[in-house]
Amino acid sequence: MSLSRLLGFFTRSARRAAASVTASDSEAEHFFALRHHSFKLFLTAWNTFQETMTALEYTLCCDHPFGLYRVRALCTSMATQVFQCVKQLERLDPAPCQALYARFAELQKNVADDVYEPEVCLLGPLVLPLGEDSDLEALSGQGGFPLVDPATLRLEEVRRRHPQLAPRGFAITMAGCQHFLQSNDLQSEINRRIQAAGGLAPKHLAKLSRGLGQLVEDTPLPPDLEQEIRAALARLRASSQHESMRLVLRGRLWPPEARGSDDPGLILWGPSVPLDASDEEILHAVQLTLARKQRAQALVYRRARGLTDAGAGVCITCMAVEEGSWGGLAHSCSPVRAHGELVHVYACQGLPQELDYSVLPADHATVDRQPPHEIVSLAGPDDAPCLVLDADTARDVAALALELEELLGCPVSLSWVRTPQGELRLLLVRPIPLPVDAVDMPPVLPEVGPNLRLSGGYTVSPGRVAGPVCVARRWEDARRFPPGGILVVPDDNYRWGALMDRVAGIIAKEGLAGSRLASLAREFGKPAIFGMAGALDTLENGQSITLCSDICQVYADRQESLLPNVPPGRDYMPGSPVYRILQKASARILPLTMDVDSPEFKAANCQTYHDIARYCHERAVSAMFSLGAEKKYAPQRVKQLRDKVLKQFWVVNLSDGFAVTPSGPVIDIDQIASVPMRALWRGMNAYPWQGPPPVDGKGFLSVLFEATANPNLDPAAQTAYFSEKNYFMISRDYCSLHSRFGFHFVSVEARLGERTPENYLTFHLRGGAANIERRILRVRFVSEILWEFGFAPTVRNDAVSATLKGMDREEGELLLAIAGYMTIHTRQLDMIMQDAAQVAARREEMLNHCRMLFRGESLAQDAPGVEEKQACP
């Protein structure tokens, strides 16, 4: 072979080898980019999973009422994010994913079975007669769920003693109402619409309620139910053929599980119709009454009581009263104080429901409880030409109320009518809900006196509370009502009941202690004053006030000296049907049952959603960082960080983040070219972490409690977490930090370049070892510090996200130093968050350090050092 041919052969071989190397490098770069993209998608799913898990934990605290739609939304979101974690892990490390998918499918089915209740068909008659021949055993359900509400049963017991007192009629039982709601998939469609609306927020509650009510009205009654109602009407007309009668429809929504003397529940008055009206007109009135269950007040009531659709009883009691009857309400004693000397009687020109819903003006009489029941006071509205209520009727009603009080053994509230012939009829009798347990109220100190803004009116529901004012003259004014606000309204109209689970207190210019709004305020323990003149003109939206309804006074600002140690209000969520469903589902979602260091840490052993997500996180991080050891894929992409000594941080070079690429597995901080990473690292090491703060006794018990609920919070189980890989993903102008220390999660992302409008910085913090109340206090503490430096923090449960955009490069480096400092020095602060002295001292120290960093100053390094594993997580 000639020399030229030999040289040509070697030249071509060299070119082919070079081309092969170039192609191999290009393939490796492409592979790395795909893996990095999958890893970023995994981190997004992982972070969203943690946020949703926090929301679920917060919901379990019962600090606010929630409905079954909230439980379903949370569980669906958790399932979605867990599935995404497995899906993205499959692209990084497919080996364990088949087992993970199998465990996920089984858990998803179990959780769905928990939160989507199967329809239960309640057996029993659809319609039952009410009269002398009524069957009490059939009405009470014969040992099972009662077929009618307690008030209807009580009325039938009264009929046994006073046959003429209780009107004749019939009841559409709980079985009949449930049969209607389950027909044509009506209840499923109602649930779907509530779920699609995202719950019962005031801004869309009225529209949602109208749509649901119209849906119920448009759904035809099942033929068998319609036939039984027609038959009951025929029997009732036959027994009243010589009289002109009107049919009064009283619906009732109540928790069948409730026992005791309070008889909770919501009255759903329907339209009254002539008994001789056509069957179609009366059947339509029945549907209108059933549609009342979808009123905003009823929807909110079910949520506030923690009732499911299957766990909420509903029935309709239909009673025939003489045409021309009028009536009202009565309380055998003051509803605010369980024992009193007077009977309170209210009356209006129409039927009791007009007074109950504050539709018509009412007369009010107070009557002495002792015979001969002297009239103490009798008055009507100021603009009324004459009184509807006369003294004889007031005495007769008072005597009846006292007789029923003796019969039932407790103070009673009743709805009554007087016929044109002068006879009394009883439409409803129920125990007066007992007031919230009395709390000793602090005295009004002299120094508080100058802050008095209003006084007067009368107590409807006793208690004291502070909060922002929301003045609402119409419903549109309350569409954005703030939770914990104090509602100031012109009257006690029933529509304001739709805000009952959001208000802290109520002030009304006009109103009656016997109105439906007043009754709801007492049932839920909301402080309320009615008849307070000047409230609408004096108080302004957003103004902070202290409402003292027990002494009928309103003070400016929050007056701590006036507030009791125990906040007002009754929380019905713990133990409610909805809460029990959430508890059962969360047992399959929240716990961590596997230790990372255990040989049992396997995909097939995952028992909860949290187990699956945690396992995916471990495998995803391992898969990503194993690239550094596989030269065929990413020869110099992943390095362990060294700053004099090795750190538990790994650096992923996305493009041009290294100034020098060392050949070994370690990179020194001086070899990092990423501007945002160097600034962040400077803040992380600006001042040595002092270790965990001294924990107060309650904080220590809080940690112990959480450790009991979650075995992996045991310090013995945290070995892996202190050595867990924390990582930076960097380029010259970009940095993303993900750090975990125990159960504290921090992520920082920033871009700092020459184009100022494109620069940004985000800081995220969540988690902790203490209970969720202390973790929430910690993120509020952190957000207050970040806010001082121009961040826009958003607090959501125990997580805070703070963002800043458009800063120049120099300012961005200073802010990143603050973010780095906060990354290190916010760890385990949740344990001391209820120790005011420690919190104040730590806030002052941290603010001072952050201000120095923002000025570009160095912090003193004279603090004692900590162990390397503590210095950097």
C-alpha positions in Angstrom: 0.0 0.0 0.0 1.4 3.4 -0.9 2.1 6.0 1.7 -0.6 8.3 0.4 -3.2 5.6 0.6 -2.1 4.6 4.1 -2.3 8.3 5.3 -5.7 8.5 3.7 -6.9 5.4 5.5 -5.8 6.8 8.9 -7.3 10.2 8.1 -10.7 8.7 7.3 -10.6 6.5 10.3 -9.8 9.5 12.5 -12.7 11.4 11.0 -15.1 8.5 11.6 -13.9 8.2 15.2 -14.3 11.9 15.7 -17.8 11.9 14.1 -18.7 8.9 16.3 -17.5 10.8 19.5 -19.5 13.9 18.4 -22.6 11.9 17.7 -22.2 10.1 21.1 -21.8 13.4 22.9 -24.8 14.8 21.1 -26.9 11.7 22.1 -25.8 12.0 25.7 -26.7 15.7 25.8 -30.1 15.0 24.3 -30.7 12.1 26.8 -29.7 14.4 29.7 -32.1 17.1 28.5 -34.9 14.6 28.4 -34.1 13.3 31.8 -33.8 16.8 33.2 -37.2 17.7 31.7 -38.9 14.7 33.3 -37.2 15.5 36.6 -38.6 19.0 36.5 -42.1 17.7 35.8 -41.7 15.3 38.7 -40.7 18.1 41.0 -43.8 20.1 39.9 -46.1 17.1 40.8 -44.2 16.5 44.0 -44.5 20.1 45.2 -48.2 20.2 44.3 -48.7 16.9 46.2 -47.1 18.5 49.3 -49.3 21.6 49.0 -52.4 19.5 48.7 -51.4 17.3 51.5 -51.0 20.4 53.7 -54.5 21.6 52.7 -55.8 18.2 53.7 -54.1 18.4 57.1 -55.4 21.9 57.6 -59.0 20.8 56.7 -58.7 18.0 59.4 -58.0 20.8 62.0 -61.7 21.8 61.7 -60.8 25.5 61.8 -63.5 26.1 59.2 -66.6 24.2 58.0 -66.3 22.2 54.8 -68.6 20.0 52.7 -68.2 16.7 51.1 -67.4 18.4 47.8 -64.2 19.8 49.5 -63.2 16.3 50.6 -63.7 14.9 47.1 -61.8 17.7 45.5 -58.8 17.2 47.9 -58.8 13.5 47.4 -59.0 13.8 43.6 -56.1 16.3 43.6 -54.0 14.0 45.7 -54.6 11.1 43.4 -53.8 13.2 40.4 -50.5 14.4 41.8 -49.5 10.9 43.0 -50.2 9.5 39.5 -48.1 12.2 37.9 -45.2 11.4 40.3 -45.3 7.7 39.2 -45.7 8.7 35.5 -42.6 11.0 35.6 -40.6 8.5 37.6 -41.4 5.9 34.9 -39.4 8.1 32.4 -36.5 8.3 34.9 -36.5 4.8 36.4 -39.2 2.4 35.0 -38.2 -0.6 37.1 -40.5 -0.1 40.2 -43.4 1.5 38.3 -45.5 -1.5 37.6 -45.7 -2.3 41.3 -46.4 1.4 42.1 -49.3 1.5 39.5 -50.8 -1.6 41.1 -50.6 -0.1 44.6 -52.0 3.3 43.4 -55.0 1.6 41.6 -55.9 -0.3 44.8 -55.6 2.8 47.0 -57.5 5.0 44.5 -60.4 2.5 44.6 -60.4 2.4 48.4 -60.4 6.2 48.7 -63.1 6.6 46.1 -65.2 4.1 48.1 -64.7 6.2 51.2 -65.7 9.6 49.7 -68.3 8.6 47.2 -71.1 7.1 49.3 -73.3 4.5 47.6 -76.9 5.5 47.4 -78.9 4.0 50.3 -82.6 3.3 49.7 -84.5 4.1 52.8 -87.4 1.7 53.2 -90.8 2.7 54.5 -94.0 4.4 53.4 -93.6 7.4 51.1 -96.6 9.3 52.6 -98.2 8.9 56.0 -101.5 10.5 57.4 -101.4 12.9 60.3 -104.6 12.9 62.5 -106.4 11.0 65.1 -105.5 7.7 63.3 -101.8 8.5 62.7 -99.4 5.7 63.4 -96.6 6.9 65.7 -94.5 3.7 65.3 -94.6 4.1 61.5 -93.7 7.8 61.7 -90.7 7.1 64.0 -89.3 4.4 61.7 -89.8 1.6 64.2 -86.3 1.7 65.6 -84.4 2.7 62.5 -84.1 6.2 61.0 -87.2 8.3 61.8 -89.4 8.8 58.7 -90.3 12.3 59.9 -88.5 15.0 61.8 -88.7 15.2 65.6 -91.0 18.3 65.5 -93.7 16.3 63.5 -93.4 13.4 66.0 -93.8 15.8 68.9 -96.9 17.4 67.3 -98.5 14.0 67.0 -97.8 13.3 70.7 -99.5 16.7 71.6 -102.4 15.6 69.4 -103.0 12.6 71.8 -103.8 15.1 74.6 -105.3 17.9 72.6 -106.9 16.5 69.4 -108.2 19.9 68.2 -104.8 21.6 68.7 -102.9 19.9 65.9 -104.2 20.3 62.4 -105.0 17.3 60.2 -102.8 16.6 57.3 -100.2 14.2 56.0 -96.4 13.8 55.9 -94.2 13.2 52.9 -91.7 11.0 54.7 -87.9 11.0 54.6 -88.3 7.9 52.4 -90.6 9.7 50.0 -88.3 12.8 49.7 -85.2 10.6 49.3 -87.1 8.6 46.6 -87.7 11.9 44.7 -84.1 13.1 45.0 -82.7 9.7 43.8 -85.1 9.6 40.8 -83.7 10.7 37.4 -80.2 10.9 39.0 -81.3 14.2 40.5 -79.0 14.0 43.6 -76.0 13.1 41.4 -76.6 16.1 39.2 -76.9 18.4 42.3 -73.6 17.0 43.6 -72.0 17.4 40.2 -73.0 21.1 40.0 -71.8 21.9 43.5 -68.5 20.2 42.7 -68.1 22.0 39.4 -68.8 25.4 41.1 -65.9 24.7 43.5 -68.1 24.9 46.6 -70.3 27.5 48.2 -68.3 30.8 48.0 -70.6 33.8 48.5 -69.7 35.3 45.1 -71.5 32.6 43.2 -73.7 31.0 46.0 -76.9 32.8 44.9 -76.5 31.8 41.3 -75.7 28.2 42.2 -78.7 28.0 44.6 -81.1 29.4 42.0 -79.9 26.9 39.4 -80.2 23.9 41.8 -83.7 25.1 42.9 -84.8 25.3 39.3 -83.4 21.8 38.6 -85.5 20.4 41.5 -88.6 22.2 40.3 -88.2 20.9 36.8 -87.7 17.3 37.8 -91.1 15.4 37.8 -92.2 13.6 40.9 -91.9 9.8 40.6 -95.3 8.3 39.6 -95.7 6.2 42.8 -94.9 9.2 45.0 -97.3 11.4 43.1 -100.0 8.8 43.3 -99.7 8.6 47.1 -99.8 12.4 47.5 -103.0 12.5 45.4 -104.5 9.8 47.6 -103.6 11.7 50.8 -105.1 14.9 49.4 -108.3 13.1 48.6 -108.6 11.7 52.2 -107.8 15.1 53.7 -110.4 16.9 51.5 -113.0 14.3 52.4 -112.5 15.0 56.1 -112.7 18.8 55.6 -115.5 19.0 53.0 -117.6 21.5 55.0 -114.8 23.9 55.7 -112.7 26.3 53.6 -109.1 25.2 54.3 -105.6 26.2 53.3 -102.7 23.7 53.1 -99.6 24.8 54.9 -96.4 23.0 53.8 -93.5 22.9 56.3 -90.3 21.2 55.1 -87.6 20.3 57.5 -83.9 19.6 57.0 -82.3 17.9 60.1 -79.4 15.6 61.1 -81.1 12.3 61.9 -78.1 11.3 64.0 -78.6 14.2 66.4 -80.0 13.2 69.7 -81.0 15.2 72.8 -83.2 18.1 73.6 -81.8 20.7 71.2 -83.7 19.3 68.1 -81.4 20.9 65.6 -82.6 21.5 62.0 -83.6 24.0 59.4 -87.3 24.8 58.7 -88.1 25.0 55.0 -91.5 26.7 54.8 -93.2 26.1 51.4 -96.0 28.1 49.8 -99.5 27.7 51.3 -102.2 26.8 48.8 -106.0 26.4 49.1 -106.9 22.8 49.9 -109.5 22.8 47.1 -106.9 23.9 44.5 -106.1 21.4 41.7 -103.8 18.5 42.5 -101.3 19.8 40.0 -101.1 23.1 41.8 -100.5 21.4 45.2 -98.0 19.0 43.6 -96.1 22.0 42.3 -96.1 23.5 45.8 -94.6 20.3 47.1 -91.8 20.5 44.5 -91.2 24.2 45.5 -90.9 23.1 49.1 -88.4 20.3 48.2 -86.5 23.0 46.2 -86.0 24.9 49.4 -83.4 22.3 50.4 -81.2 23.9 47.7 -81.6 27.4 49.1 -78.3 29.1 49.9 -79.2 29.0 53.6 -79.9 25.2 53.5 -76.7 24.5 51.5 -74.6 26.5 54.0 -76.4 24.9 57.0 -75.6 21.4 55.7 -71.9 22.4 55.3 -71.7 24.0 58.8 -73.2 20.9 60.4 -71.0 18.6 58.4 -73.9 16.7 56.8 -73.8 14.6 53.7 -76.7 14.3 51.4 -77.3 10.8 52.8 -76.8 12.0 56.3 -79.3 14.9 56.1 -82.9 14.1 56.7 -85.7 15.9 54.9 -89.4 15.6 55.0 -92.5 17.7 54.4 -95.4 18.1 56.8 -98.6 19.2 55.1 -101.3 20.7 57.5 -104.7 22.0 56.8 -105.7 25.2 58.6 -108.8 27.3 58.2 -108.8 30.1 55.6 -108.3 33.5 57.1 -106.1 32.2 60.0 -103.2 34.4 61.2 -100.5 33.6 63.7 -96.9 33.9 64.8 -94.3 32.5 67.1 -93.9 32.2 70.9 -91.1 31.4 73.3 -92.0 30.1 76.8 -88.9 32.1 78.1 -86.2 34.3 76.6 -84.2 32.3 74.0 -81.1 34.1 75.2 -81.5 33.0 78.9 -82.9 29.5 79.5 -84.9 30.8 82.5 -86.8 34.0 82.7 -90.0 35.5 84.1 -91.7 36.3 80.8 -93.2 34.6 77.9 -92.5 36.2 74.5 -95.3 36.2 71.9 -95.0 37.4 68.3 -97.7 37.8 65.7 -98.2 39.1 62.1 -101.1 39.6 59.7 -100.2 36.3 57.8 -99.1 32.8 58.7 -96.1 32.1 60.9 -93.7 31.6 58.0 -94.0 35.2 57.0 -92.8 36.2 60.5 -90.2 33.4 60.6 -88.6 34.7 57.5 -89.1 38.4 58.5 -91.3 39.1 55.5 -94.1 40.9 57.4 -93.8 43.3 60.4 -94.6 41.8 63.7 -96.2 42.7 67.0 -94.5 41.6 70.2 -96.0 40.9 73.6 -94.3 39.9 76.9 -96.5 38.0 79.3 -96.1 37.1 82.9 -95.4 33.4 83.4 -97.6 33.3 86.6 -101.4 33.1 86.3 -103.4 35.1 85.4 -100.6 35.9 82.9 -100.8 39.6 82.9 -99.6 41.5 79.8 -96.3 43.2 80.7 -95.9 44.9 77.3 -97.6 44.9 73.9 -96.2 46.8 71.0 -96.1 46.8 67.2 -93.9 48.4 64.5 -93.7 52.1 64.7 -95.4 52.7 61.4 -98.2 50.2 61.9 -101.7 51.8 62.1 -103.0 49.2 64.5 -102.0 46.0 66.3 -102.7 42.5 65.0 -102.0 40.9 68.3 -104.6 41.4 71.0 -104.2 40.9 74.8 -106.5 37.8 74.9 -104.6 36.0 72.1 -101.3 36.8 73.8 -102.5 35.3 77.1 -103.9 32.2 75.4 -100.7 31.6 73.5 -98.6 32.2 76.6 -100.7 29.7 78.6 -100.3 27.2 75.8 -96.5 27.7 75.6 -96.2 27.1 79.4 -98.4 24.0 79.2 -96.2 22.5 76.5 -93.1 23.5 78.5 -94.4 21.4 81.4 -95.3 18.6 79.1 -91.9 18.4 77.4 -89.9 19.3 80.5 -87.9 22.2 78.8 -88.5 25.7 77.5 -90.2 25.6 74.1 -90.6 27.6 70.9 -93.8 27.2 69.0 -95.5 28.3 65.8 -99.2 28.9 66.2 -102.2 30.2 64.3 -105.6 31.6 65.4 -108.6 30.7 63.2 -111.4 33.1 62.3 -113.5 31.2 64.9 -110.9 32.1 67.6 -109.4 28.7 68.1 -105.7 28.1 68.4 -103.8 25.6 66.1 -100.3 24.4 66.7 -98.0 24.0 63.6 -94.7 23.4 65.3 -93.3 22.9 68.8 -89.6 22.4 69.6 -87.3 22.9 72.5 -85.5 26.2 72.6 -81.9 25.6 71.7 -79.8 26.0 74.8 -77.4 29.0 74.8 -73.7 28.3 74.4 -72.2 27.5 77.7 -71.7 30.6 79.7 -68.2 32.1 79.7 -67.1 34.7 82.3 -66.7 37.9 80.4 -64.0 40.4 81.3 -65.1 43.7 82.8 -65.0 46.9 80.8 -61.9 48.7 82.1 -61.9 52.5 82.2 -59.1 52.9 79.6 -61.3 51.1 77.1 -64.2 53.6 77.5 -63.0 56.2 75.0 -63.1 53.5 72.2 -66.9 52.9 72.6 -68.6 53.6 69.2 -72.1 52.3 69.6 -74.5 51.0 72.3 -78.1 50.0 72.4 -80.4 47.4 70.9 -80.9 44.0 72.5 -79.0 40.8 72.8 -80.1 38.1 70.4 -77.1 35.8 70.9 -74.6 36.6 73.7 -70.8 36.6 73.2 -67.8 38.8 72.3 -65.8 38.8 69.1 -63.5 41.1 67.1 -63.2 41.4 63.3 -63.5 43.6 60.3 -66.9 45.2 59.4 -68.8 44.2 56.3 -71.8 46.5 55.8 -74.4 44.8 53.5 -77.6 46.6 52.5 -78.2 44.0 49.8 -76.9 40.6 48.9 -74.5 42.0 46.3 -72.7 43.8 49.1 -71.9 40.5 50.7 -70.6 38.6 47.7 -67.0 39.0 48.9 -67.7 38.6 52.6 -64.4 38.0 54.5 -64.3 34.9 56.8 -64.4 36.1 60.3 -66.0 39.4 59.4 -68.8 41.1 61.4 -72.0 41.5 59.3 -73.8 44.8 59.6 -77.3 44.7 58.0 -80.5 46.8 58.0 -82.7 43.9 59.1 -82.9 40.2 60.1 -84.0 39.0 56.7 -83.4 35.3 56.3 -81.1 35.7 53.3 -78.3 36.7 55.6 -78.4 33.1 57.0 -76.4 32.1 53.9 -73.3 33.7 55.6 -73.8 32.0 58.9 -70.7 29.8 58.7 -68.5 32.7 57.7 -69.6 35.5 60.1 -68.0 36.1 63.4 -70.9 38.3 64.6 -74.0 40.1 63.4 -75.4 43.6 64.0 -78.9 44.4 62.6 -80.6 47.8 62.7 -84.0 46.0 63.1 -85.0 42.5 63.9 -86.8 40.1 66.2 -85.3 37.6 68.7 -87.6 35.0 67.3 -86.7 35.3 63.6 -85.0 32.5 61.7 -81.7 34.5 61.5 -81.7 35.0 65.3 -82.3 31.3 65.8 -79.4 30.4 63.5 -77.1 32.8 65.3 -77.9 31.1 68.6 -77.5 27.6 67.2 -74.0 28.4 65.9 -73.1 30.6 68.9 -72.5 33.8 66.8 -72.7 37.0 68.9 -75.6 39.1 67.6 -77.3 42.4 68.5 -80.6 43.5 66.8 -82.2 46.9 67.0 -78.9 48.8 67.1 -79.7 52.2 65.6 -76.9 54.0 63.8 -74.9 50.9 63.0 -75.2 51.3 59.2 -74.2 54.9 59.3 -71.4 54.7 61.9 -69.5 51.6 60.9 -67.5 51.3 57.7 -66.4 48.4 55.6 -63.1 47.0 56.7 -63.1 48.8 60.0 -61.9 46.6 62.9 -64.3 46.5 65.8 -65.0 44.5 69.0 -68.6 43.4 69.3 -69.9 42.8 72.8 -73.4 41.5 72.3 -73.8 40.5 76.0 -73.7 44.2 77.0 -74.9 45.6 73.6 -71.8 47.6 72.9 -69.4 48.1 70.0 -65.8 49.3 70.4 -63.4 50.5 67.8 -60.4 48.3 67.0 -59.6 45.0 68.6 -59.9 45.3 72.4 -58.1 42.3 73.8 -59.0 43.2 77.3 -62.7 42.7 76.5 -62.4 39.3 74.7 -62.8 36.1 76.6 -60.1 33.4 76.5 -62.6 31.0 74.8 -63.7 32.2 71.4 -67.5 32.2 70.7 -69.2 29.8 68.4 -70.1 26.1 68.1 -68.1 23.8 65.9 -70.2 21.0 64.7 -67.6 19.5 62.3 -65.7 17.2 64.7 -67.5 13.8 64.6 -69.9 14.9 61.8 -70.6 12.6 58.9 -68.4 14.6 56.5 -65.5 14.8 59.0 -65.7 11.0 59.6 -65.4 10.4 55.8 -62.4 12.7 55.6 -60.7 11.0 58.5 -61.2 7.6 56.9 -59.9 8.7 53.5 -56.9 10.6 55.1 -55.8 7.4 56.8 -55.1 6.0 53.3 -53.4 9.3 52.2 -51.4 11.1 54.9 -49.4 8.6 57.0 -45.8 7.6 56.1 -45.5 3.9 56.9 -42.0 3.1 55.5 -38.5 4.1 56.6 -36.2 5.0 53.8 -33.3 3.1 55.4 -35.4 0.0 56.0 -35.0 -3.1 53.7 -38.8 -3.0 53.5 -38.6 0.3 51.5 -40.1 -1.2 48.4 -42.7 -0.2 45.9 -45.0 -3.1 46.7 -45.0 -2.1 50.4 -46.5 1.3 49.9 -49.6 1.6 52.1 -50.7 5.2 51.4 -50.5 7.9 48.8 -47.8 9.6 50.9 -45.8 6.4 50.8 -46.0 6.2 47.0 -45.0 9.9 46.5 -42.2 9.6 49.0 -40.9 6.4 47.3 -41.1 8.1 43.9 -39.1 11.1 45.2 -36.3 8.9 46.5 -36.1 7.0 43.2 -36.3 10.1 41.1 -33.6 11.9 42.9 -31.4 8.8 42.9 -32.0 8.3 39.1 -31.2 11.9 38.4 -28.0 12.0 40.3 -26.8 8.6 39.2 -26.2 10.3 35.8 -23.0 11.8 37.2 -21.5 8.3 37.5 -22.5 7.2 34.0 -20.1 8.9 31.6 -21.9 7.6 28.6 -24.9 9.9 29.5 -23.7 13.0 31.2 -19.9 12.9 31.9 -19.6 16.2 33.8 -23.1 17.3 34.5 -23.6 16.4 38.2 -21.1 17.2 41.0 -21.1 17.2 44.8 -20.5 20.6 46.2 -17.4 21.4 48.3 -16.9 24.6 50.3 -13.7 23.7 52.3 -15.5 20.4 53.2 -17.9 18.3 51.3 -21.6 19.4 51.6 -24.8 17.4 51.3 -25.6 19.4 48.2 -25.3 18.3 44.6 -25.1 20.6 41.6 -26.7 19.9 38.2 -25.1 22.0 35.4 -27.9 22.7 32.9 -25.6 24.6 30.5 -22.9 27.1 31.5 -23.1 27.0 35.3 -19.5 25.8 35.8 -16.6 28.2 35.3 -14.3 25.2 35.4 -15.4 21.6 35.0 -13.3 19.3 37.2 -12.7 15.8 36.1 -13.7 14.2 39.4 -17.2 13.9 41.1 -16.6 17.1 43.3 -16.8 20.8 42.4 -15.6 23.7 44.6 -17.8 26.7 45.2 -15.1 28.9 43.5 -15.6 26.9 40.3 -19.3 27.8 40.1 -20.1 30.5 37.5 -23.8 30.8 38.3 -24.4 34.3 39.7 -27.7 33.5 41.5 -26.3 30.3 43.1 -23.2 32.1 44.4 -25.4 34.8 45.9 -27.8 32.3 47.4 -24.9 30.2 48.9 -23.4 33.4 50.4 -26.6 34.0 52.3 -26.9 30.4 53.4 -23.4 30.6 55.0 -23.6 34.2 56.2 -24.3 33.3 59.8 -23.9 29.9 61.4 -27.2 28.2 62.3 -27.5 27.9 66.1 -29.3 24.5 66.0 -32.8 23.9 67.1 -34.3 26.7 69.3 -35.1 25.9 73.0 -38.5 24.3 72.8 -41.2 25.4 75.2 -43.2 22.6 76.9 -46.3 22.9 74.7 -44.0 22.9 71.6 -42.3 19.8 72.8 -45.7 18.1 73.4 -46.8 19.2 69.9 -43.8 17.5 68.4 -44.4 14.4 70.4 -48.1 14.4 69.3 -47.1 14.7 65.7 -44.5 11.9 66.1 -47.2 9.7 67.6 -49.4 10.4 64.6 -46.6 10.0 62.1 -43.9 7.4 63.1 -41.4 8.9 60.7 -41.2 12.0 62.7 -39.5 10.0 65.4 -35.9 11.3 65.6 -34.6 7.7 65.2 -36.2 7.6 61.8 -34.7 10.8 60.5 -31.2 9.6 59.8 -31.8 9.5 56.1 -33.3 13.0 56.0 -30.3 14.7 57.5 -28.1 13.1 54.8 -30.6 13.5 52.0 -29.4 14.9 48.7 -30.3 18.6 48.3 -29.6 20.0 44.9 -29.0 23.0 42.8 -29.9 23.1 39.1 -27.9 26.0 37.6 -26.8 27.9 34.5 -24.8 31.2 34.5 -28.0 33.3 35.0 -30.3 30.7 36.6 -30.5 28.7 39.8 -33.1 26.4 41.3 -32.5 25.1 44.8 -34.5 22.2 46.4 -33.6 21.6 50.0 -35.0 19.4 52.7 -34.1 19.4 56.4 -36.1 16.8 58.4 -39.7 17.7 57.5 -38.9 21.3 56.4 -39.0 21.9 52.6 -37.5 24.9 51.0 -37.1 25.8 47.3 -35.7 28.9 45.7 -35.7 29.7 42.0 -34.1 32.8 40.5 -32.9 34.3 37.2 -30.4 37.1 37.4 -29.1 38.5 34.1 -28.5 41.7 32.3 -32.1 42.0 31.1 -33.8 43.4 34.2 -37.4 42.8 33.1 -36.7 39.1 32.9 -35.2 38.8 36.4 -37.2 37.1 39.1 -36.9 35.4 42.5 -39.3 33.0 44.2 -39.0 31.5 47.7 -41.2 28.6 48.9 -41.3 27.2 52.4 -43.5 24.5 53.9 -43.7 21.6 56.4 -42.3 21.2 59.9 -42.2 18.8 62.8 -44.7 20.6 65.1 -48.5 20.5 64.7 -50.1 22.4 61.8 -51.2 25.4 64.0 -47.5 26.1 64.8 -46.4 25.6 61.3 -49.0 28.1 60.1 -47.7 30.6 62.6 -44.2 30.0 61.3 -45.0 30.8 57.7 -46.8 34.0 58.8 -43.7 34.9 60.7 -41.6 34.3 57.6 -43.9 36.2 55.3 -43.8 39.3 57.5 -40.0 39.3 57.3 -40.0 38.8 53.5 -42.6 41.5 53.0 -40.3 44.2 54.4 -37.8 43.5 51.5 -40.4 43.9 48.8 -41.5 40.3 48.3 -45.1 39.6 47.7 -45.7 36.6 50.0 -48.8 34.4 49.7 -49.6 32.2 52.8 -51.6 29.0 52.2 -52.0 26.9 55.3 -48.4 25.9 56.4 -46.8 27.0 53.1 -45.5 30.5 52.1 -44.6 31.5 48.5 -42.9 34.8 48.0 -42.1 36.3 44.6 -40.2 39.4 43.4 -39.8 40.4 39.7 -37.9 43.0 37.7 -35.0 43.8 40.0 -31.6 44.6 38.6 -28.7 42.2 39.0 -27.1 43.9 42.0 -30.3 44.1 44.0 -31.2 40.5 43.0 -27.9 39.2 44.5 -28.7 41.0 47.8 -32.2 39.6 47.9 -30.9 36.1 47.1 -28.6 36.3 50.1 -31.7 37.1 52.2 -33.4 34.0 50.7 -30.4 31.9 51.5 -30.3 33.1 55.0 -34.0 32.4 55.5 -33.5 28.9 54.0 -31.2 28.0 56.8 -32.5 30.0 59.8 -36.2 29.2 59.5 -35.7 25.5 60.3 -37.5 24.2 63.4 -38.9 27.7 64.3 -42.4 26.1 64.2 -41.6 24.5 67.6 -41.4 27.9 69.4 -44.2 29.8 67.6 -46.5 29.9 70.6 -43.7 31.3 72.9 -44.2 35.1 72.4 -40.9 36.1 74.0 -38.8 33.7 71.9 -40.7 34.7 68.7 -40.1 38.4 69.4 -36.4 37.9 70.1 -35.9 35.7 67.0 -37.8 38.2 64.8 -35.6 41.0 65.9 -32.4 39.1 65.3 -33.4 37.7 61.9 -34.7 41.1 60.7 -31.4 42.7 61.8 -29.4 40.1 59.9 -31.5 40.4 56.8 -31.2 44.2 56.8 -27.4 43.9 57.0 -27.4 41.4 54.1 -29.6 43.8 52.1 -27.0 46.5 52.7 -24.2 44.2 51.5 -22.7 44.0 55.0 -21.1 40.9 56.5 -22.6 39.3 59.5 -20.6 38.6 62.7 -19.1 35.1 62.7 -18.6 34.8 66.4 -21.5 32.4 67.0 -20.6 28.9 68.1 -20.4 26.5 65.2 -22.6 23.5 64.6 -22.0 20.1 63.3 -21.5 19.8 59.6 -24.8 18.0 59.1 -26.6 20.8 60.8 -24.8 23.6 59.1 -26.0 22.5 55.8 -29.0 20.2 55.5 
